[in-house]
Amino acid sequence: MPQPFQIDVNHDPEAEVWIAHSSKVPGLAIEAGDLVTLDDRLQQIVPELLEANGCAAGPQKRWTYVLRLSA
């Protein structure tokens, strides 16, 4: 079973965007106007960043994450 890691997601009401970052995924700092779009972007970029940084999971391996939301 893949090891989960945490991605923190915060809402910026002034900019009207959701922002995701994680100390476990080097280089991750993305934003989107809604959570569905943010999740779509995470599904695409996280495996690429993990592979680029030589982490255990890459685009061909399973991975999972836990979102911690704060508004």
Summary of the structure (lengths in Angstrom):
residues: 71
radius of gyration: 12.1
end to end distance: 30.7
largest distance: 39.1
contacts: 180
relative contact order: 0.30
helix: 25%
strand: 35%
